[in-house]
Amino acid sequence: MKNILVVLLSLSVGLLIAQPTPKKQILRLYNGQIKEGEKLTYEYPIMQPAFFNLDGKHFEAEGVAFFRNNHGFFANLSEFYGERAERYAMRIKNTGRIQLFEEIDITAYGGLDLNTSNPRRLASGEVWQFYAKDEGILKKGNYKNLKIDLQDNPNCQTYLKSYRRLSGLQIGLAAIGAGVIAHQFYINSESGNYNKPFIGLGLVMAGSSLLFEGAKTDALWLAVDNYK
């Protein structure tokens, strides 16, 4: 009987140790201060400024740069869209050096429970528009910013060069297609006898330039994914 009690006690202790410790809910303010608590919600009362409620204490939303609640880690996009725009992005990937953020609907993630009534409100995890380097300031995920922030990694620069090359081809193809169409309208504006095959060719060339978008997106993904 004693041995059974010892085994049961050991199992109980093991289960308690195995249970993950709940993460603290945090607010990182634009002034650098970090606030921690047990319960964090985003509140947006009618005709009043939105705010965060951290264990009963109110913090104006426009003063919060980042926050972590039950559902993940999020960034305020007011720097890009203006104060009180109430637009936020969720961190969907962390390589250790680069953190990727996808814009989301804050009303789906701001409560204690995840609002799944409209799946389109939720992050897909497949696209990203913003990033931070080493948990620093948030930036737009474009070639101009990444070229500077990833310059110490030659492998990443290879992918960024591929992005730039694809962009050049895309712009060139679109410009040629538009030029072919414009030329046909110019030389035949008086007669009205347009060369339809040439116009069709121009439309195909201009439209096919959109096919580069997927490859460009992949190049940026690979660039940030390889930055360790």
C-alpha positions as MATLAB code, in Angstrom:
seq = 'MKNILVVLLSLSVGLLIAQPTPKKQILRLYNGQIKEGEKLTYEYPIMQPAFFNLDGKHFEAEGVAFFRNNHGFFANLSEFYGERAERYAMRIKNTGRIQLFEEIDITAYGGLDLNTSNPRRLASGEVWQFYAKDEGILKKGNYKNLKIDLQDNPNCQTYLKSYRRLSGLQIGLAAIGAGVIAHQFYINSESGNYNKPFIGLGLVMAGSSLLFEGAKTDALWLAVDNYK';
ca = [
       0.000    0.000    0.000;
       2.851    2.331    0.887;
       4.536    1.649   -2.435;
       1.294    2.460   -4.296;
       0.992    5.779   -2.462;
       4.590    6.636   -3.339;
       3.954    5.863   -7.023;
       0.755    7.945   -7.080;
       2.506   10.840   -5.359;
       5.370   10.664   -7.866;
       2.923   10.685  -10.777;
       1.073   13.688   -9.353;
       4.302   15.634   -8.917;
       5.364   14.692  -12.439;
       2.096   15.926  -13.906;
       2.403   19.214  -12.065;
       5.943   19.705  -13.329;
       4.945   18.782  -16.879;
       2.181   21.371  -17.046;
       3.384   24.490  -18.878;
       3.580   27.676  -16.866;
       1.145   30.261  -18.273;
       2.964   33.106  -19.982;
       2.636   36.533  -18.492;
       0.434   38.921  -20.430;
       2.529   41.945  -21.380;
       2.287   45.436  -22.821;
       5.333   47.114  -24.308;
       4.717   50.834  -24.453;
       6.202   53.220  -26.998;
       8.145   54.885  -24.165;
       9.978   51.608  -23.528;
       8.136   50.549  -20.386;
       6.933   46.953  -20.059;
       3.830   46.096  -18.060;
       3.049   42.524  -16.979;
      -0.088   40.902  -15.683;
      -2.329   37.860  -15.667;
      -5.263   38.982  -17.817;
      -5.094   41.286  -20.839;
      -7.948   42.345  -23.119;
      -8.426   44.931  -25.844;
     -11.464   47.153  -25.338;
     -13.077   49.405  -27.955;
     -16.066   51.245  -26.450;
     -18.372   53.220  -28.756;
     -17.347   56.853  -29.299;
     -14.329   56.463  -27.004;
     -10.637   55.737  -27.603;
      -9.700   52.069  -27.519;
      -7.631   50.827  -24.597;
      -6.011   47.735  -23.115;
      -7.213   46.349  -19.806;
      -4.389   44.652  -17.909;
      -5.650   43.237  -14.613;
      -8.066   46.147  -14.237;
      -5.609   48.869  -15.225;
      -6.323   50.852  -18.394;
      -3.664   51.748  -20.966;
      -4.548   53.864  -24.004;
      -4.142   51.773  -27.169;
      -2.213   54.513  -28.977;
       0.553   54.253  -26.380;
       1.083   50.485  -26.794;
       3.710   49.353  -29.306;
       3.508   45.575  -28.726;
       1.444   43.240  -26.584;
       1.097   39.554  -25.772;
      -2.169   37.966  -24.694;
      -3.681   34.463  -24.726;
      -3.512   34.239  -28.520;
      -0.035   35.430  -29.403;
       2.252   38.412  -29.798;
       1.016   41.508  -31.643;
       2.272   44.862  -32.911;
       0.480   48.196  -33.151;
       0.455   49.574  -36.723;
      -0.297   53.182  -35.784;
       3.186   54.183  -36.980;
       2.114   53.227  -40.494;
      -1.590   54.101  -40.540;
      -1.812   56.929  -38.021;
      -2.931   57.124  -34.419;
      -6.276   55.544  -33.542;
      -6.293   53.596  -36.791;
      -6.648   50.518  -34.544;
      -4.814   48.219  -36.909;
      -2.578   45.461  -35.598;
      -0.377   42.648  -36.862;
       0.269   39.237  -35.336;
       3.691   37.622  -35.148;
       3.521   34.499  -37.290;
       7.189   33.514  -37.413;
      10.342   34.045  -35.385;
      13.658   32.886  -36.863;
      15.541   34.102  -33.818;
      16.772   37.242  -35.559;
      13.736   38.214  -37.631;
      10.133   38.316  -36.464;
       7.457   38.339  -39.168;
       4.046   39.953  -38.652;
       0.786   39.508  -40.561;
      -1.957   42.138  -40.282;
      -5.072   40.828  -38.534;
      -8.444   41.955  -37.241;
      -7.859   42.920  -33.621;
     -11.497   42.209  -32.718;
     -10.784   38.519  -33.374;
      -7.752   38.373  -31.080;
      -8.352   41.078  -28.466;
     -10.596   39.159  -26.070;
      -9.919   36.353  -23.645;
     -11.366   33.899  -26.177;
     -10.481   33.754  -29.848;
     -13.300   35.019  -32.081;
     -13.520   32.486  -34.919;
     -16.922   33.537  -36.259;
     -15.293   34.875  -39.424;
     -12.179   32.938  -40.533;
     -11.113   35.819  -42.774;
     -10.368   37.815  -39.632;
      -7.681   35.322  -38.601;
      -4.042   35.184  -39.643;
      -3.250   32.772  -42.456;
       0.410   32.384  -41.522;
       1.230   32.454  -45.237;
       1.727   36.174  -45.827;
       3.476   38.945  -43.933;
       3.651   42.676  -44.371;
       5.864   43.785  -41.465;
       8.905   42.569  -39.588;
      11.166   43.365  -36.661;
      14.851   42.581  -36.311;
      16.031   41.258  -32.948;
      12.704   42.208  -31.313;
      13.305   45.842  -32.287;
      11.128   48.395  -34.033;
       8.549   47.308  -36.574;
       9.269   47.958  -40.259;
       7.536   47.380  -43.579;
       8.573   44.130  -45.200;
       9.996   45.537  -48.404;
      13.218   45.166  -50.355;
      14.540   48.583  -49.312;
      14.415   47.823  -45.578;
      15.530   44.203  -45.820;
      18.537   45.078  -47.951;
      19.871   47.162  -45.060;
      18.877   44.894  -42.160;
      20.114   41.663  -43.760;
      23.305   43.050  -45.244;
      25.542   41.042  -42.885;
      24.286   37.725  -44.326;
      25.528   36.951  -47.874;
      23.033   34.115  -48.292;
      20.120   36.456  -47.617;
      21.553   39.006  -50.020;
      21.486   36.369  -52.760;
      17.725   36.028  -52.386;
      17.287   39.793  -52.274;
      19.257   40.120  -55.501;
      16.902   37.565  -57.019;
      13.962   39.702  -55.862;
      15.491   42.791  -57.460;
      16.150   40.948  -60.711;
      12.579   39.656  -60.843;
      11.271   43.153  -60.150;
      13.309   44.509  -63.031;
      11.992   41.849  -65.394;
       8.432   42.500  -64.229;
       8.689   46.243  -64.760;
      10.392   45.795  -68.113;
       7.778   43.368  -69.402;
       4.910   45.589  -68.262;
       6.530   48.634  -69.844;
       7.091   46.880  -73.178;
       3.514   45.602  -73.238;
       2.137   49.060  -72.474;
       4.441   50.519  -75.132;
       3.182   48.133  -77.800;
      -0.432   49.054  -77.038;
       0.284   52.780  -76.930;
       2.176   52.621  -80.228;
      -0.736   50.929  -81.969;
      -3.203   53.524  -80.717;
      -0.859   56.329  -81.730;
      -0.131   55.264  -85.304;
      -3.701   54.178  -86.017;
      -5.624   56.856  -84.106;
      -6.812   58.578  -87.289;
      -7.692   55.521  -89.363;
      -9.064   53.444  -86.510;
      -7.611   50.314  -88.128;
      -5.854   48.923  -85.084;
      -3.645   45.880  -85.372;
      -5.512   43.591  -83.000;
      -2.800   40.891  -82.843;
      -0.257   43.503  -81.734;
      -2.660   44.935  -79.158;
      -3.334   41.403  -77.932;
       0.412   40.796  -77.664;
       0.803   43.960  -75.637;
      -1.981   42.924  -73.280;
      -0.464   39.479  -72.826;
       2.964   40.938  -72.058;
       1.579   43.468  -69.592;
      -0.618   40.872  -67.910;
       2.083   38.207  -67.717;
       4.223   40.572  -65.652;
       1.892   39.748  -62.740;
       3.204   36.179  -62.797;
       6.407   37.440  -61.173;
       4.590   38.342  -57.943;
       4.679   34.803  -56.565;
       8.390   34.389  -57.266;
       9.135   37.775  -55.685;
       7.188   36.809  -52.561;
       9.133   33.540  -52.342;
      12.434   35.413  -52.634;
      11.597   37.661  -49.681;
      10.416   34.670  -47.631;
      13.687   32.859  -48.281;
      15.717   35.950  -47.444;
      14.193   36.413  -43.985;
      13.911   32.678  -43.332;
      17.674   32.251  -43.749;
      18.610   35.092  -41.438;
      19.724   33.342  -38.250;
];
